[in-house]
Each structure stands twice: as structure tokens, then as C-alpha cells.
């Protein structure tokens, strides 16, 4: 079981990720989108979407730092393990709470708004369950070892994660890891495998153009203004 979970499953998840991205890019380019539902409801979305996206961004950065920045590097900068633990605990918990709040608001919006609910697919529901499970389990794992210096995952999980890239996974490092951390890791790998098959696929696209393109404005059509003047391309002031 140790070999299966920590030696084979990571590569299975990565293979599903790559295969799914290639398949979707070749055969479902028009589906490579979040399928925006802003046209149905925007007030709650304007709160839930930023909360989720900023929260998940902070969570992702925290995981990248925790897994791929060795402890020796932070020590060389004068950051003690206790200081790192406190920063990880409070920063990670805040990011997790922000993400969970965003997800719950998005789920509430989908369940209570009929047009949005009808546009919700089975993949969307599965994605929300796995994503919420990964975030909540990670928070529980961190909070369950909040006292003292906490659990130093940089001595076990982080070296194991880095060893995957050398194609020599050190599966023995995961044997003494607390159960909550291991469950969190398994759900995380399942989430990676699901990315190409859900709306999360849009995170793979580099949103460089978003910094320069005009906003997409959704508004109702006013019959009084129809035909008043031809539409102009590019940026345009609105009354909103």
C-alpha cells in the first residue's frame, strides 16, 4: 500500500493530468473555459469569486514554498522553525478560511439560483467536493498540530514530494506521517488528476492578456438605446 500511494499514485495523477490536458486542447478547445454564469447572477459572484481565487492562490503559493523550499534555505535566512511554523499556521489558516468561504458562497449561489443550478454539471459537483475536501483536510491537519513547533512536514512530506521529480520516490518518508496529512495528500493528488476534466482547467492557461484586455461587461439591453449609435470596439466608459 505504501508503494501504491506514495510511489505509483503521484505518477498516475500526473499522467491523467497531462493526458487530459492534451485531449482537451485537441478536441475540446471551446470547452477550455470556466463557463461563466455571471449573466445569471453577479452580486454574490462578485464577493464569492474574488474570495475563492485570492484564497486558492495563497494556498497554492504556501504549498509550493512548503514543499519545494528546503528547510536549510529558510534557516540560512535566519528564519527559525518556530517562526516558520507560526507563519505557516496563521497564514495558511487564513488562506484556507478565505478559500472555504469562497467555495461555500459559490455552492450556495449555484444551489439557490435556478439558472446557475441548471448549468451545473456532474463534473462541477465532483470538483467542488474534492476541492473542498482537500482544503478542509489540509486545515484540519495543520490545526491538529498547532501547538509548539507543530508537525515538521519539511522533514518528511517535502523531501518525498521533491524525490518524485527524480523518479526515485522516497516512499519510506511517508510511513510516519500523521494520518490527516496523508489523507490530505491523497485528496490533493486526486484533485490534480481531475483538473483537465473540470472547469479548473482554466488555471493552466496563463492569464497574461487579462492584465490588458477590457472588462467583459454584462448588462441588460435597453430598448430605448437600441440603434442609437453603432457599437465601438475597445475600451468604453459606462454609467456603472
KASULZI-V254068 format. One record per residue. N is the residue number from 1. PSI is psi in degrees with one decimal (none if undefined). OMEGA is omega in whole degrees, -180 to 180 (NA if undefined). Layout:
N;PSI;OMEGA, N;PSI;OMEGA
//
This chain:
1;-38.3;178, 2;-44.7;179, 3;-39.3;-179, 4;-48.5;-175, 5;-43.2;-170, 6;-6.1;177, 7;-29.3;-178, 8;-43.6;-176, 9;-40.5;178, 10;-39.8;-179, 11;-32.0;175, 12;-44.6;179, 13;-42.1;180, 14;-39.4;179, 15;-42.0;177, 16;-36.1;178, 17;-51.7;-177, 18;-46.1;-179, 19;-40.9;180, 20;-39.7;179, 21;-43.3;179, 22;-46.6;-180, 23;-44.7;-176, 24;-35.3;179, 25;-34.7;-177, 26;-35.4;-171, 27;-5.8;-177, 28;48.5;-178, 29;-37.8;-179, 30;-17.2;177, 31;-2.7;-180, 32;74.3;-173, 33;165.3;176, 34;-5.0;-175, 35;66.4;-176, 36;135.5;177, 37;21.1;-178, 38;-29.0;-179, 39;-25.0;-179, 40;-35.9;-178, 41;133.3;-175, 42;-23.6;-175, 43;-53.0;179, 44;-34.0;179, 45;-35.4;180, 46;-17.6;176, 47;-47.0;-174, 48;-42.8;-176, 49;-49.2;177, 50;-39.2;179, 51;-45.3;-180, 52;-47.7;-174, 53;-42.4;177, 54;-40.5;179, 55;-47.2;-178, 56;-29.3;176, 57;-44.7;178, 58;-38.7;178, 59;-44.0;-179, 60;-44.7;179, 61;-41.8;178, 62;-40.3;179, 63;-40.6;180, 64;-42.3;179, 65;-46.4;-177, 66;-35.3;-175, 67;-31.9;-170, 68;1.8;172, 69;108.1;-177, 70;152.4;180, 71;-33.1;-180, 72;-30.6;180, 73;-45.5;-180, 74;-35.2;177, 75;-37.2;179, 76;-21.5;177, 77;2.1;179, 78;15.6;-180, 79;112.8;-180, 80;164.2;179, 81;-36.9;180, 82;-42.3;178, 83;-43.4;178, 84;-41.6;-180, 85;-44.3;-179, 86;-42.7;179, 87;-42.9;179, 88;-40.0;-178, 89;-54.9;-176, 90;-42.3;179, 91;-44.0;180, 92;-38.9;179, 93;-42.4;179, 94;-43.8;179, 95;-39.3;179, 96;-43.2;179, 97;-43.8;179, 98;-41.2;180, 99;-44.8;-179, 100;-42.6;178, 101;-44.3;179, 102;-43.8;180, 103;-45.5;-179, 104;-38.5;177, 105;-39.1;178, 106;-41.0;178, 107;-43.5;178, 108;-42.2;179, 109;-42.6;-179, 110;-34.1;-176, 111;-29.2;-174, 112;-15.0;179, 113;113.6;-173, 114;-49.2;180, 115;-38.2;179, 116;-40.0;-180, 117;-39.0;179, 118;-25.8;179, 119;-0.9;-179, 120;126.5;-178, 121;170.7;176, 122;-38.5;178, 123;-37.0;178, 124;-45.6;-179, 125;-43.8;179, 126;-40.7;180, 127;-43.4;179, 128;-40.8;-179, 129;-48.6;-178, 130;-42.5;-180, 131;-45.4;179, 132;-39.8;179, 133;-40.8;180, 134;-44.3;-178, 135;-48.6;-178, 136;-42.5;-180, 137;-36.5;176, 138;-40.4;178, 139;-41.8;179, 140;-40.8;179, 141;-42.4;-179, 142;-44.8;-177, 143;-25.7;180, 144;-13.8;177, 145;46.8;-175, 146;-23.2;-175, 147;153.4;178, 148;-134.0;177, 149;2.7;179, 150;-166.4;178, 151;124.1;-179, 152;86.2;-179, 153;-10.9;179, 154;-5.8;174, 155;-7.9;-176, 156;-66.7;-176, 157;-44.6;-178, 158;-48.7;176, 159;-35.7;177, 160;-44.6;-180, 161;-41.6;-180, 162;-31.1;-179, 163;-21.1;179, 164;-30.8;-177, 165;-14.1;175, 166;0.4;-178, 167;25.0;175, 168;68.9;-175, 169;128.9;178, 170;77.1;-174, 171;-25.4;-178, 172;-21.6;-180, 173;-22.2;-176, 174;-4.5;-175, 175;-35.6;-179, 176;8.5;-179, 177;136.9;178, 178;150.2;-174, 179;-41.0;-178, 180;-38.7;178, 181;-38.7;-180, 182;-40.1;177, 183;-41.9;178, 184;-41.3;-180, 185;-41.9;180, 186;-44.8;178, 187;-37.2;178, 188;-40.7;178, 189;-37.0;176, 190;-37.6;179, 191;-41.4;177, 192;-42.3;-180, 193;-28.8;-177, 194;-17.9;-173, 195;-49.9;-176, 196;-17.2;-173, 197;7.6;180, 198;-178.4;179, 199;-12.9;178, 200;-10.6;-179, 201;-24.8;-177, 202;-16.1;179, 203;-18.1;180, 204;-28.6;-179, 205;128.5;179, 206;115.5;-174, 207;48.3;-178, 208;-40.4;-177, 209;-21.0;-179, 210;-22.9;-179, 211;-18.3;-172, 212;-18.1;-176, 213;155.0;175, 214;157.2;176, 215;148.5;173, 216;113.0;-175, 217;122.7;176, 218;123.7;178, 219;156.6;180, 220;154.5;-180, 221;127.9;178, 222;114.0;-178, 223;-28.5;-177, 224;-23.9;-176, 225;-2.2;-180, 226;127.6;179, 227;8.1;-178, 228;-39.8;178, 229;156.4;180, 230;147.3;179, 231;144.2;178, 232;147.6;-179, 233;158.4;174, 234;-156.7;-177, 235;142.3;179, 236;131.8;-180, 237;145.2;176, 238;169.3;179, 239;-11.8;-177, 240;none;NA
//
